[in-house]
Amino acid sequence: MIKMLKYTLVLMAILSCRGKDNPDPGTNPASSFSFNSLKVNGVFSGFDYRGINTVPILKVSFTAPLDQKTVPETVSLTDKNSSLVQLTIAYENHDSTLVIRPSAPLGFLSNYSLAVSTSLKSKSGGSLLSPVTVNLLTAIDSTNKFPVISTDSLLTLVQRQTFSYFWDFGHPVSGMARERNTSGDVVTTGGSGFGIMAIPVAIERKFISRAEGLARVQTIVGFLKNKASHFHGAFSHWMNGISGAVVPFGVNDNGADIVETSYMMMGLLTARQYFNADTPEESQLRDDINALYQAIDWTWFQKNGENVLYWNWSPNTGFAVNV
Protein backbone atom coordinates (compact mmCIF):
# COMPACT_ATOMS: atom_id res chain seq x y z
CA MET A 1 0.00 0.00 0.00
CA ILE A 2 2.83 2.35 0.90
CA LYS A 3 4.56 1.47 -2.38
CA MET A 4 1.47 2.37 -4.35
CA LEU A 5 1.26 5.75 -2.62
CA LYS A 6 4.92 6.48 -3.41
CA TYR A 7 4.44 5.68 -7.12
CA THR A 8 1.34 7.89 -7.24
CA LEU A 9 3.19 10.85 -5.72
CA VAL A 10 6.11 10.45 -8.15
CA LEU A 11 3.74 10.33 -11.14
CA MET A 12 1.95 13.50 -9.99
CA ALA A 13 5.27 15.31 -9.60
CA ILE A 14 6.34 14.31 -13.13
CA LEU A 15 3.05 15.51 -14.64
CA SER A 16 3.30 18.77 -12.69
CA CYS A 17 6.80 19.45 -14.05
CA ARG A 18 5.69 18.78 -17.60
CA GLY A 19 2.82 21.27 -17.17
CA LYS A 20 5.29 23.98 -16.16
CA ASP A 21 7.63 23.23 -19.05
CA ASN A 22 4.84 23.45 -21.65
CA PRO A 23 2.34 26.17 -20.64
CA ASP A 24 -0.80 26.69 -22.67
CA PRO A 25 0.02 29.63 -25.02
CA GLY A 26 -3.51 30.95 -24.75
CA THR A 27 -3.31 31.42 -20.98
CA ASN A 28 -0.21 33.75 -20.81
CA PRO A 29 -0.48 36.62 -23.33
CA ALA A 30 2.44 39.07 -23.83
CA SER A 31 2.40 41.84 -21.24
CA SER A 32 1.34 45.33 -22.33
CA PHE A 33 3.67 48.24 -21.57
CA SER A 34 3.36 51.99 -21.07
CA PHE A 35 4.99 55.39 -21.51
CA ASN A 36 7.58 56.09 -18.83
CA SER A 37 9.25 59.49 -19.34
CA LEU A 38 9.92 62.32 -21.79
CA LYS A 39 12.61 64.93 -22.28
CA VAL A 40 12.93 67.56 -25.01
CA ASN A 41 16.46 68.91 -25.27
CA GLY A 42 17.18 67.37 -21.88
CA VAL A 43 14.22 68.98 -20.09
CA PHE A 44 10.82 67.63 -19.04
CA SER A 45 8.02 70.20 -19.23
CA GLY A 46 4.85 68.19 -19.63
CA PHE A 47 3.67 67.58 -23.19
CA ASP A 48 3.72 71.15 -24.54
CA TYR A 49 6.99 72.87 -25.45
CA ARG A 50 7.39 76.44 -26.69
CA GLY A 51 10.36 78.32 -28.04
CA ILE A 52 12.39 75.22 -28.87
CA ASN A 53 15.21 75.22 -31.39
CA THR A 54 14.68 73.93 -34.92
CA VAL A 55 16.74 70.74 -34.38
CA PRO A 56 15.33 69.42 -31.09
CA ILE A 57 16.23 66.07 -29.53
CA LEU A 58 13.28 64.20 -28.04
CA LYS A 59 13.82 61.23 -25.75
CA VAL A 60 10.72 59.13 -25.13
CA SER A 61 11.12 56.22 -22.70
CA PHE A 62 8.87 53.21 -22.17
CA THR A 63 8.62 50.46 -19.56
CA ALA A 64 9.77 47.73 -21.95
CA PRO A 65 12.31 47.26 -24.75
CA LEU A 66 10.76 48.08 -28.11
CA ASP A 67 10.36 46.06 -31.25
CA GLN A 68 12.31 48.30 -33.65
CA LYS A 69 10.42 46.98 -36.68
CA THR A 70 7.20 48.60 -35.42
CA VAL A 71 8.70 52.03 -34.71
CA PRO A 72 8.69 53.64 -38.22
CA GLU A 73 4.95 53.10 -38.68
CA THR A 74 3.93 54.16 -35.18
CA VAL A 75 6.07 57.22 -34.47
CA SER A 76 5.44 60.38 -36.49
CA LEU A 77 6.11 64.12 -36.44
CA THR A 78 3.71 66.35 -38.38
CA ASP A 79 3.47 70.08 -39.04
CA LYS A 80 0.33 72.23 -38.75
CA ASN A 81 -0.79 71.02 -42.19
CA SER A 82 -0.48 67.37 -41.08
CA SER A 83 2.49 66.87 -43.40
CA LEU A 84 4.99 64.29 -42.20
CA VAL A 85 8.47 65.38 -41.15
CA GLN A 86 11.34 63.00 -41.84
CA LEU A 87 12.87 61.64 -38.63
CA THR A 88 16.15 60.11 -37.52
CA ILE A 89 15.57 57.62 -34.68
CA ALA A 90 18.11 55.94 -32.40
CA TYR A 91 17.72 53.76 -29.30
CA GLU A 92 19.01 53.86 -25.73
CA ASN A 93 18.52 51.94 -22.46
CA HIS A 94 18.35 48.50 -24.08
CA ASP A 95 15.92 49.75 -26.74
CA SER A 96 13.37 51.11 -24.23
CA THR A 97 14.12 54.77 -25.09
CA LEU A 98 13.57 56.42 -28.46
CA VAL A 99 15.97 59.24 -29.38
CA ILE A 100 14.12 61.24 -32.03
CA ARG A 101 15.52 64.05 -34.19
CA PRO A 102 14.12 65.77 -37.29
CA SER A 103 16.27 64.84 -40.28
CA ALA A 104 16.32 68.50 -41.37
CA PRO A 105 15.80 71.71 -39.35
CA LEU A 106 12.19 72.57 -38.56
CA GLY A 107 10.67 75.88 -39.55
CA PHE A 108 10.90 78.86 -37.23
CA LEU A 109 7.84 79.87 -35.18
CA SER A 110 5.92 76.79 -36.34
CA ASN A 111 3.74 74.17 -34.64
CA TYR A 112 4.56 70.46 -34.75
CA SER A 113 3.09 67.35 -33.12
CA LEU A 114 4.94 64.17 -32.20
CA ALA A 115 2.64 61.13 -31.97
CA VAL A 116 3.28 57.57 -30.80
CA SER A 117 0.36 55.23 -31.49
CA THR A 118 -0.74 52.17 -29.53
CA SER A 119 0.37 49.98 -32.46
CA LEU A 120 3.90 50.25 -31.09
CA LYS A 121 5.07 46.82 -29.89
CA SER A 122 7.54 45.64 -27.30
CA LYS A 123 10.08 42.95 -28.05
CA SER A 124 7.87 40.48 -26.25
CA GLY A 125 4.92 41.40 -28.48
CA GLY A 126 3.08 43.57 -25.97
CA SER A 127 1.11 46.67 -27.02
CA LEU A 128 1.45 50.25 -25.81
CA LEU A 129 -1.39 50.94 -23.39
CA SER A 130 -2.02 54.62 -24.29
CA PRO A 131 -0.90 56.86 -27.17
CA VAL A 132 1.63 59.63 -26.57
CA THR A 133 1.32 63.14 -28.06
CA VAL A 134 3.87 65.94 -27.66
CA ASN A 135 3.17 69.47 -28.93
CA LEU A 136 6.07 71.61 -30.09
CA LEU A 137 6.31 75.29 -31.03
CA THR A 138 9.63 76.38 -32.44
CA ALA A 139 11.28 79.70 -31.58
CA ILE A 140 11.35 82.84 -33.68
CA ASP A 141 14.33 83.34 -35.96
CA SER A 142 16.33 85.91 -33.99
CA THR A 143 19.20 86.29 -36.44
CA ASN A 144 19.72 89.69 -38.03
CA LYS A 145 17.92 89.94 -41.39
CA PHE A 146 19.49 93.24 -42.38
CA PRO A 147 22.87 94.84 -41.81
CA VAL A 148 23.25 96.32 -38.34
CA ILE A 149 23.38 100.11 -38.53
CA SER A 150 23.81 102.89 -36.00
CA THR A 151 20.92 104.76 -34.40
CA ASP A 152 21.65 107.84 -36.50
CA SER A 153 21.72 105.77 -39.66
CA LEU A 154 18.43 104.11 -38.71
CA LEU A 155 16.81 107.51 -38.10
CA THR A 156 18.04 108.70 -41.47
CA LEU A 157 16.68 105.58 -43.18
CA VAL A 158 13.26 105.92 -41.53
CA GLN A 159 13.07 109.59 -42.47
CA ARG A 160 14.13 108.91 -46.04
CA GLN A 161 11.65 106.09 -46.54
CA THR A 162 8.79 108.07 -44.97
CA PHE A 163 9.55 111.06 -47.12
CA SER A 164 9.86 108.89 -50.21
CA TYR A 165 6.19 107.90 -50.04
CA PHE A 166 5.09 111.52 -50.39
CA TRP A 167 7.83 112.42 -52.85
CA ASP A 168 8.09 109.43 -55.17
CA PHE A 169 4.39 108.63 -55.09
CA GLY A 170 3.08 112.18 -55.23
CA HIS A 171 0.45 112.82 -57.91
CA PRO A 172 2.17 113.80 -61.18
CA VAL A 173 -0.18 116.74 -61.86
CA SER A 174 -1.07 118.19 -58.47
CA GLY A 175 1.95 117.05 -56.48
CA MET A 176 -0.51 116.05 -53.73
CA ALA A 177 -0.22 112.82 -51.71
CA ARG A 178 -2.36 109.89 -52.81
CA GLU A 179 -4.60 108.34 -50.19
CA ARG A 180 -2.93 104.93 -50.74
CA ASN A 181 -1.01 103.08 -53.43
CA THR A 182 -4.23 101.96 -55.14
CA SER A 183 -5.89 105.37 -55.20
CA GLY A 184 -5.07 106.40 -58.76
CA ASP A 185 -6.02 110.07 -59.12
CA VAL A 186 -7.59 110.37 -55.65
CA VAL A 187 -5.43 112.59 -53.45
CA THR A 188 -5.84 113.49 -49.81
CA THR A 189 -5.73 116.97 -48.30
CA GLY A 190 -4.49 116.11 -44.82
CA GLY A 191 -1.93 113.60 -46.04
CA SER A 192 -0.55 116.21 -48.43
CA GLY A 193 -0.05 118.53 -45.45
CA PHE A 194 2.10 115.84 -43.84
CA GLY A 195 4.05 115.48 -47.07
CA ILE A 196 4.67 119.24 -47.31
CA MET A 197 5.96 119.29 -43.73
CA ALA A 198 8.41 116.51 -44.62
CA ILE A 199 9.98 118.55 -47.43
CA PRO A 200 12.05 120.91 -45.22
CA VAL A 201 13.33 117.85 -43.33
CA ALA A 202 14.29 116.18 -46.60
CA ILE A 203 16.17 119.29 -47.73
CA GLU A 204 18.06 119.52 -44.44
CA ARG A 205 18.89 115.80 -44.60
CA LYS A 206 20.16 116.26 -48.18
CA PHE A 207 17.60 113.86 -49.66
CA ILE A 208 16.60 116.55 -52.18
CA SER A 209 17.84 120.03 -53.04
CA ARG A 210 16.17 123.23 -51.88
CA ALA A 211 15.20 123.98 -55.48
CA GLU A 212 13.50 120.58 -55.83
CA GLY A 213 11.58 121.05 -52.59
CA LEU A 214 10.50 124.55 -53.58
CA ALA A 215 9.26 123.34 -56.97
CA ARG A 216 7.08 120.62 -55.38
CA VAL A 217 5.49 123.02 -52.89
CA GLN A 218 4.87 125.52 -55.70
CA THR A 219 3.07 122.79 -57.67
CA ILE A 220 0.82 121.91 -54.71
CA VAL A 221 0.08 125.53 -53.84
CA GLY A 222 -0.69 126.34 -57.47
CA PHE A 223 -3.11 123.40 -57.63
CA LEU A 224 -4.91 124.46 -54.45
CA LYS A 225 -5.06 128.06 -55.61
CA ASN A 226 -6.23 127.50 -59.19
CA LYS A 227 -7.96 124.09 -59.41
CA ALA A 228 -8.99 122.63 -56.07
CA SER A 229 -12.63 123.00 -55.01
CA HIS A 230 -13.03 124.87 -51.76
CA PHE A 231 -15.90 125.92 -49.52
CA HIS A 232 -15.59 129.09 -47.47
CA GLY A 233 -11.86 128.67 -48.01
CA ALA A 234 -11.69 125.08 -46.72
CA PHE A 235 -10.92 122.02 -48.80
CA SER A 236 -12.49 118.56 -49.00
CA HIS A 237 -11.04 115.40 -47.51
CA TRP A 238 -10.42 113.85 -50.94
CA MET A 239 -10.19 115.39 -54.37
CA ASN A 240 -9.22 114.47 -57.92
CA GLY A 241 -5.52 115.12 -58.41
CA ILE A 242 -6.03 116.32 -61.98
CA SER A 243 -9.22 118.41 -61.89
CA GLY A 244 -9.37 119.35 -58.22
CA ALA A 245 -13.03 118.21 -58.04
CA VAL A 246 -14.32 116.82 -54.75
CA VAL A 247 -14.23 113.04 -54.34
CA PRO A 248 -16.86 112.34 -51.62
CA PHE A 249 -15.54 110.76 -48.46
CA GLY A 250 -19.07 109.75 -47.43
CA VAL A 251 -22.74 110.33 -48.21
CA ASN A 252 -22.85 113.76 -46.57
CA ASP A 253 -19.10 114.33 -46.59
CA ASN A 254 -18.76 115.97 -50.00
CA GLY A 255 -17.66 119.47 -49.06
CA ALA A 256 -15.37 121.15 -46.57
CA ASP A 257 -13.39 119.12 -44.07
CA ILE A 258 -11.97 121.47 -41.45
CA VAL A 259 -9.67 118.83 -39.93
CA GLU A 260 -8.07 117.86 -43.25
CA THR A 261 -7.80 121.54 -44.14
CA SER A 262 -6.05 122.21 -40.81
CA TYR A 263 -3.48 119.50 -41.54
CA MET A 264 -2.85 121.07 -44.92
CA MET A 265 -2.47 124.53 -43.45
CA MET A 266 0.01 123.34 -40.83
CA GLY A 267 2.16 121.94 -43.63
CA LEU A 268 1.83 125.10 -45.71
CA LEU A 269 2.64 127.41 -42.79
CA THR A 270 5.72 125.31 -42.08
CA ALA A 271 6.78 125.70 -45.72
CA ARG A 272 6.08 129.44 -45.55
CA GLN A 273 8.47 129.81 -42.64
CA TYR A 274 11.11 127.57 -44.18
CA PHE A 275 11.24 129.10 -47.64
CA ASN A 276 12.24 132.52 -46.34
CA ALA A 277 14.81 133.56 -48.95
CA ASP A 278 14.58 137.02 -50.46
CA THR A 279 13.96 135.74 -53.98
CA PRO A 280 10.97 136.31 -56.29
CA GLU A 281 10.09 132.56 -56.24
CA GLU A 282 10.12 132.12 -52.48
CA SER A 283 8.49 135.50 -51.86
CA GLN A 284 5.64 134.59 -54.24
CA LEU A 285 5.23 131.21 -52.52
CA ARG A 286 4.85 132.91 -49.14
CA ASP A 287 2.25 135.32 -50.55
CA ASP A 288 0.25 132.45 -52.08
CA ILE A 289 0.28 130.46 -48.83
CA ASN A 290 -0.85 133.50 -46.89
CA ALA A 291 -3.71 134.01 -49.35
CA LEU A 292 -4.87 130.39 -48.97
CA TYR A 293 -4.71 130.60 -45.19
CA GLN A 294 -6.53 133.92 -44.96
CA ALA A 295 -9.27 132.74 -47.31
CA ILE A 296 -10.55 130.23 -44.76
CA ASP A 297 -13.64 131.54 -42.97
CA TRP A 298 -13.08 129.76 -39.69
CA THR A 299 -16.13 131.41 -38.13
CA TRP A 300 -18.36 129.76 -40.75
CA PHE A 301 -17.55 126.40 -39.18
CA GLN A 302 -18.84 127.64 -35.82
CA LYS A 303 -22.37 127.17 -37.23
CA ASN A 304 -24.08 130.44 -36.40
CA GLY A 305 -21.63 131.54 -33.74
CA GLU A 306 -21.54 128.44 -31.54
CA ASN A 307 -18.46 128.14 -29.37
CA VAL A 308 -17.23 125.07 -31.27
CA LEU A 309 -15.80 124.23 -34.68
CA TYR A 310 -17.76 121.74 -36.81
CA TRP A 311 -15.76 119.13 -38.68
CA ASN A 312 -17.65 118.96 -41.99
CA TRP A 313 -19.88 121.13 -44.12
CA SER A 314 -21.62 120.01 -47.33
CA PRO A 315 -23.05 122.36 -49.98
CA ASN A 316 -26.00 119.95 -50.22
CA THR A 317 -26.71 118.94 -46.62
CA GLY A 318 -24.94 121.59 -44.54
CA PHE A 319 -23.60 120.32 -41.23
CA ALA A 320 -25.63 117.07 -41.41
CA VAL A 321 -22.57 114.82 -41.10
CA ASN A 322 -21.85 116.28 -37.64
CA VAL A 323 -25.30 115.51 -36.24
Salt bridges, closest charged atoms under 4 A:
ASP67 OD1 - LYS69 NZ 3.22
GLU92 OE1 - LYS59 NZ 3.33
ASP95 OD2 - LYS123 NZ 2.67
ASP141 OD2 - LYS145 NZ 3.60
GLU179 OE2 - ARG180 NH2 3.89
ASP185 OD1 - HIS171 NE2 2.79
ASP257 OD2 - HIS237 ND1 3.40
GLU260 OE2 - HIS237 NE2 3.71
GLU282 OE2 - ARG210 NE 2.91
ASP288 OD1 - LYS225 NZ 3.11
